[in-house]
């Protein structure tokens, strides 16, 4: 059993990281009061943008193309999320419908562009991030072998963003204002906080993080844009709910879902898992997601004003 865990763990971490950064993006948006169902589509936008930038630059800038691709995906996600922000914040549109539209537009647009560029709808990159051991820390018994061996640089980048997000949301005036907009926007407005501006910022951060999540999929374990992130955006939303809209809760939830998905994905190459029916393993992450949401729904404490449009004129 220990051997199986050691084999699976690096893959579980790699699968968890794009989920984690995308769920963190959803956290910013929902803490401000805006539901972002469009995380899936925003991940696809980042996935496509990173693939396009890296494929065009990697022959000329082999050492920096990957990081430029990640940066481009971050920016593209933020810009694309402005569509959702404008519809929900400025036009008071239904947030669920707007997010669904984002998913549809992003998937169709990126596949259309990819087909016109490559003829197949897929964009392949030659080089991705290389796994490396963390010096010294990888020699720690047990923990070093599990966590600090064969890791991607993006793992530590996202964990750093997680720590910064926790500090920003709970130890700064910006975080207090953001959370106030999601709990009681009328009171926040009365205190001089521009609810519209805070929500725009939060949705853009959400899009940027989701775009980065899509790009991380490309440079770690995918290597090719295929037009879909296989429902990871929705899984990130489930992790956001299961994690009770808190950074550390989201970390635990995304690792739980990431580990479940990894078991399903690598079951065919690990002999110890052959005794479990393949159909059960392939559906395992989705069954677990449904079960967790059903069990945790009774105790969910979403921001009070999430999903509710704010109209200053009706204050």
Residue, then its C-alpha position, 0 to 999 in steps of 0.5 A: x500500500x505504501x508503494x502505491x501511495x508513493x507512486x500516486x502522490x506526485x501525480x496527485x499533487x500535479x493534478x491538485x495544483x491547477x484545481x487549487x489555483x482555479x478554486x482560489x480564483x472562484x474564492x475571490x469572486x464569490x467572496x465579493x458576491x459574484x458567482x463565477x460558473x465560468x471558471x471552466x471556460x476561463x481555464x480553457x482560455x488560459x489553456x489556449x493562450x498558453x499553448x499558442x504563446x509557447x508554441x510560437x516562442x519555444x524555438x526562439x526562447x526555449x528557457x523563457x517561453x513557458x513562463x511567458x505562456x503562463x503570464x499570457x494565460x494569466x492576463x488573457x483570463x483576467x481580460x476575458x473575465x471582464x465579459x462576466x464582470x460587465x454582465x453581472x456587475x454593470x448590467x445586473x445579469x443573472x450570474x449563473x446564466x452569464x457564467x454558462x455563456x462564458x463557458x460556451x463562448x470560451x470553448x467554441x472560440x478557442x477551438x475555432x481559432x485553433x482549427x484555423x491555426x493548425x487545422x486540427x483544433x489541437x496545439x502541441x508544445x514541444x517542451x513543458x516544465x521539468x520535474x525536479x527534486x527540492x534540494x535538502x528537503x527531498x532527503x527528509x524521511x517520508x515527507x521528503x519523498x512524498x512532497x519534495x521529490x519530482x515536483x514542478x516549479x508551478x507547485x511552489x508558485x501556487x502554494x505561494x499564491x495561496x499563502x498570499x491570498x490568505x494574508x490578503x483576505x484576512x489580514x488586510x483592509x482590502x480583504x475586509x472590504x472584499x468580504x464585506x461586499x459579499x456579505x452586506x454590500x449595502x453596508x459596505x457602500x455606506x462605509x464608503x467602499x465602491x462595491x462595483x470596483x471591488x467586484x470588478x477586481x475580484x472577478x478579474x482576479x478570478x479569471x486570471x487565476x483560472x487562466x493560470x490554472x488552464x496553463x498549468x495543465x498544459x505545461x505539467x501533464x498535458x502538453x497539448x491544447x485539446x479544447x477542453x479541461x475535462x470539467x476541472x473548472x466545475x470540480x474547482x467550484x465543488x472544491x470551493x463549496x466543500x472548502x467552505x470558501x476559505x483558503x485552507x479549506x480549499x487546499x484540503x478539498x482540492x487535494x482530496x479531489x485531486x487524489x481521487x482523480x489521480x487514482x482514476x487516471x493512473x489505475x491502469x498502470x498500477x498493478x495493485x489497483x487491478x482488483x478494483x473494477x475499471x468502471x468504478x475507478x473511472x467514475x470514482x472522482x465524480x461519485x466522490x464529488x457528488x457524495x461530498x457536496x450532498x453531505x456538506x451542503x447542510x453545513x455550507x455557509x456561503x457569503x450572504x450576498x453571493x449571486x445577488x446583483x447590487x444596484x446602488x440606486x436601490x440602496 
